[in-house]
Every structure is written in structure tokens, then in C-alpha cells.
Amino acid sequence: MLTWFGCGSENDGRLSVSGTVTLDGSPLSEGSVVFSDESGGSAGVGILTDGNFSLAEAGNSEGIQPGNYKVSVNSWIVEPGSVDEAGEIVDAGESRIPKKYNDPKTSGLTATVSPESRVFAFDLQSK
């Protein structure tokens, strides 16, 4: 698992945040984790690799601001809007996980980020 070190004024109060995502107890091989703020905007995104993620606010901004977040997870076999072998656009896509986890409003996943709480484990259920 990746861990970010350091804090101070150069990061504008952002805290390093990392964690794991499992599906029915097994690490989710790939995908993304998005922490969304109260207005629904993306506050931090982490790429999932072998079940592990670290969040970044933007490409060069490690970590996110302390606060309460709704969390969504995406892991696609076929991404919505992609083009298939026949050259057709795939509308719905095919998700590795139940689609309820793709939306922070329906995922049921939350996180409170603080100096004391920066590592999270999300265990998704297929049923």
C-alpha cells in the first residue's frame, strides 16, 4: 500500500488518505475510488491496484482536505461510452461490481477524514 508522508503548510491542510477495497472479501483488482464532498463534487480520486488506493485532489496535489465524504467505487470490464469491436458505442458498460457503488448517492459508503482517520477499508458485497 502506498503511504504519503509529510504535512504542513505546503499542502494547504490536505491529509494523505489511503485504503483498501475488497469485493466479497477479495481485493478488487482495478478501478477507482472517488471521495465526493457535500455538494457532490469530486474531492479526491484514487486508482485501485490490487485492492489498494491513495487519494489525490489533483495530479500534483497529494491527499485531500479533512471532512465528511460520500464514497463511490468504479471497476469496469467494459466502460460506458467505449467503442466495441464492431465499432458500436457501448451505452451501459459492464461493471465488475454492483452498479450501486458507482454513485456516491447510492453506494452507502462514507468516510470522515481527519488527522486521526486517514486509512479506510471498504468491503463491497456482490449481493
HUPEKA-V87668 format. One record per residue. N is the residue number from 1. RES is the residue in one letter. PHI is phi in whole degrees, 0 to 359 (* if undefined). PSI is psi in whole degrees, 0 to 359 (NA if undefined). NEAR is the number of other C-alpha atoms within 12 Angstrom. Layout:
N & RES & PHI & PSI & NEAR
N & RES & PHI & PSI & NEAR
//
This chain:
1 & M & * & 139 & 19
2 & L & 281 & 140 & 23
3 & T & 228 & 135 & 19
4 & W & 266 & 136 & 23
5 & F & 250 & 152 & 16
6 & G & 102 & 151 & 16
7 & C & 201 & 172 & 17
8 & G & 139 & 190 & 12
9 & S & 290 & 338 & 9
10 & E & 290 & 346 & 12
11 & N & 253 & 11 & 21
12 & D & 57 & 32 & 17
13 & G & 87 & 358 & 21
14 & R & 295 & 147 & 30
15 & L & 244 & 142 & 36
16 & S & 292 & 137 & 37
17 & V & 226 & 133 & 42
18 & S & 214 & 177 & 37
19 & G & 169 & 194 & 33
20 & T & 229 & 154 & 35
21 & V & 228 & 126 & 41
22 & T & 239 & 156 & 30
23 & L & 241 & 114 & 27
24 & D & 54 & 37 & 17
25 & G & 90 & 352 & 15
26 & S & 254 & 141 & 19
27 & P & 304 & 134 & 24
28 & L & 284 & 119 & 34
29 & S & 298 & 321 & 23
30 & E & 203 & 162 & 27
31 & G & 147 & 205 & 33
32 & S & 215 & 154 & 33
33 & V & 239 & 130 & 46
34 & V & 237 & 125 & 41
35 & F & 264 & 123 & 45
36 & S & 249 & 140 & 34
37 & D & 280 & 181 & 27
38 & E & 299 & 332 & 18
39 & S & 277 & 356 & 13
40 & G & 94 & 358 & 18
41 & G & 280 & 149 & 19
42 & S & 291 & 124 & 25
43 & A & 258 & 336 & 35
44 & G & 193 & 145 & 39
45 & V & 230 & 138 & 33
46 & G & 230 & 140 & 38
47 & I & 272 & 132 & 30
48 & L & 274 & 128 & 30
49 & T & 224 & 117 & 23
50 & D & 51 & 40 & 21
51 & G & 87 & 356 & 33
52 & N & 249 & 147 & 30
53 & F & 214 & 156 & 39
54 & S & 226 & 137 & 37
55 & L & 270 & 149 & 41
56 & A & 224 & 141 & 31
57 & E & 287 & 323 & 30
58 & A & 205 & 176 & 19
59 & G & 311 & 318 & 13
60 & N & 255 & 6 & 11
61 & S & 245 & 96 & 24
62 & E & 288 & 145 & 30
63 & G & 79 & 179 & 38
64 & I & 220 & 169 & 40
65 & Q & 289 & 148 & 31
66 & P & 300 & 150 & 25
67 & G & 155 & 183 & 25
68 & N & 262 & 134 & 22
69 & Y & 226 & 148 & 32
70 & K & 264 & 144 & 31
71 & V & 240 & 139 & 40
72 & S & 232 & 156 & 38
73 & V & 228 & 136 & 43
74 & N & 235 & 136 & 37
75 & S & 208 & 105 & 35
76 & W & 254 & 136 & 25
77 & I & 279 & 313 & 18
78 & V & 231 & 117 & 21
79 & E & 285 & 138 & 20
80 & P & 302 & 139 & 20
81 & G & 86 & 357 & 15
82 & S & 282 & 169 & 18
83 & V & 253 & 128 & 15
84 & D & 278 & 181 & 16
85 & E & 298 & 334 & 9
86 & A & 275 & 359 & 8
87 & G & 86 & 9 & 9
88 & E & 269 & 146 & 12
89 & I & 280 & 130 & 15
90 & V & 273 & 114 & 17
91 & D & 287 & 301 & 13
92 & A & 277 & 330 & 15
93 & G & 76 & 181 & 22
94 & E & 224 & 116 & 20
95 & S & 265 & 144 & 22
96 & R & 286 & 339 & 27
97 & I & 236 & 161 & 32
98 & P & 303 & 136 & 22
99 & K & 297 & 342 & 26
100 & K & 301 & 332 & 23
101 & Y & 284 & 347 & 34
102 & N & 286 & 345 & 32
103 & D & 238 & 127 & 25
104 & P & 298 & 339 & 29
105 & K & 284 & 336 & 24
106 & T & 244 & 352 & 16
107 & S & 291 & 328 & 28
108 & G & 77 & 5 & 21
109 & L & 261 & 133 & 29
110 & T & 222 & 163 & 28
111 & A & 209 & 138 & 33
112 & T & 249 & 112 & 25
113 & V & 268 & 127 & 32
114 & S & 210 & 170 & 21
115 & P & 304 & 332 & 20
116 & E & 270 & 346 & 13
117 & S & 226 & 95 & 18
118 & R & 226 & 1 & 29
119 & V & 238 & 127 & 27
120 & F & 232 & 148 & 30
121 & A & 235 & 124 & 27
122 & F & 243 & 119 & 31
123 & D & 252 & 103 & 24
124 & L & 279 & 149 & 31
125 & Q & 244 & 135 & 22
126 & S & 283 & 344 & 17
127 & K & 232 & NA & 10
//
